[in-house]
Amino acid sequence: MMRRAMRPSRNFPTLSRPVWLGLAVCAAIATGLGTFVVAQDSQKAQMAAYAKGPLVPLPPQPKGVPFPTDAWPRGEAPEAAARVIKTQFDQAFGNSKSPMGETRAVIIIQGGRIVAERYGTGFDEKSKLVSWSMAKSVTSSLVGIAMLDGKLKLDQPLNDPLWDDGDPRRDITIRQALHMSDGLRWREDGYADPVSNDAAKMLFGPGRENIVAYVTDRPTEFKPGEKWRYSSGTTNLISAAVARAVSPRNLKDPTGAEGYRNFMYDRLFRPIGMNNVAAEFDLAGNFYASSLMHATAQDWARFGLLHLRDGVWDGKRILPEGYVDFLRTPTTAEGAPGYGAHWWLSLPNKQGTLKNGPYDSFEAHGFQGQWIGVIPSKDLVIVRLGLMADESGWDTLDAWLQPIVDAFPTVTQP
C-alpha cells in the first residue's frame, strides 16, 4: 500500500449480515484504504482540459455478431495477441503467490465475442463471484435507467427524507454524488485508524443494519461539487434516491426492497442476459450499492459490453443516449484521481490502471483486484476477478494487464 498511498482503495469489503465489529477492524486493516493528495491547481486545469476534449467514439456491435443475451458468441484473438494472452494467463493462474494474488476468472471480449477465457481451480463459468466496489458502477447504471424513465434528473437534489428543510445537505445533487464530490465528511482510510473508518462502521459496526441511515448522519465538510473524496457511503445514498424514485414503499413492500430488486432485474440484468446475479440488501431493505453483488464472470462481461455499446443492447436502449459519455467524462472536482461518474478512468499522469494507455479506458474497480475494463479504441472488454492479498497487488495487476491490452490493434470505426 505504501506506493499506493495516494490511490483510494477500490472498495471496502461488506457482508450481507451483521458481524462482529472486531471483524470490521481486521477487514479495514486488510483493505488499506487511502486518500489522494495532488497539486490542486494544475490537476484541476488538466482535468478540465480532458473534460472538454473529444471522447473516443463507442463502437457499435459488429454486423453479424449477436448480442450475448443468451450464449456468448466465440471468436479468436489475433495471432500476436493470442500468444501474449497465453503467456499472461499462464502467469496469472500459475502463481498465486504473486502480489496480484489468486486469479479466479479472466474473460476477454473483442468485437463482441469471447476471444479468451480461463478459470482458476474450483471456479468455472457458473461461479458467482463478488463485485466489491464494482457494484458502484452498477449503481450508476440504475441511475441512468431511472433517468430514462423520467423519474430522476442528474441535477436534482438527493433529497434524503432524513434531512430537514433548510439543511445544506439537501442541496447535494445526484451529479455531485456520482462524481464523489458531495462534500459529506467521510473517512475511508483503514491503515491509520481502522476503528474510525466510516466504511467499516457503516458495514460492520453501528451502521450495519441500516447503511443509509448511518450515512445520512454524516455532516457536511466541503461545499458540494468542490472536492473529490472516495466514499462508499455516497453510493448508498445514491442508491436510496433511486429506490425512492422507482419503488415507493407500501403495505405490501414496506421497505421498498422488493420493488427495487425487481427494477434491477427487469430493467438491467435480464434484458442483457445477466441471469446469474445476486444483489444483497441490509436488514432495513437497502441495497449494498457500494459493495455487494455476485455474478458470473460472463455476466460481468455483459455489463461491460453494455457500456461499450453506449447503453444499447440488441437495438434496445437500456441507458439514456449520451449517458455512458457522461460516466466516462472526468470530473473536475479538486483532488479527483482520474474519475468519472462512479467509473475509474485511465488518463495520462493519473492513477488509472493502464499507465501507458490507451487513455480512453473506463473501468469498474473492486477490492481485492476485481476489474472490468472497457476500451472503446480497441472494441475491448476485459474482466479479471480474484483474491488479492493487499493493495500492493494493484501495481502487479496493472503491469499484467498492460501487455494484453497493447497486443490488440486499434479498431477502425465505421
PyMOL commands that set and color helices and strands:
alter all, ss='L'
color gray80, all
select helices_A, chain A and resi 21-31+40-52+79-93+134-148+168-171+174-178+194-196+198-203+211-216+232-246+257-272+297-308+323-327+376-378+393-407
alter helices_A, ss='H'
color red, helices_A
select strands_A, chain A and resi 102-110+113-119+129-130+277-279+293-295+312-313+316-317+344-345+362-366+370-375+380-387
alter strands_A, ss='S'
color yellow, strands_A
deselect
rebuild
show_as cartoon
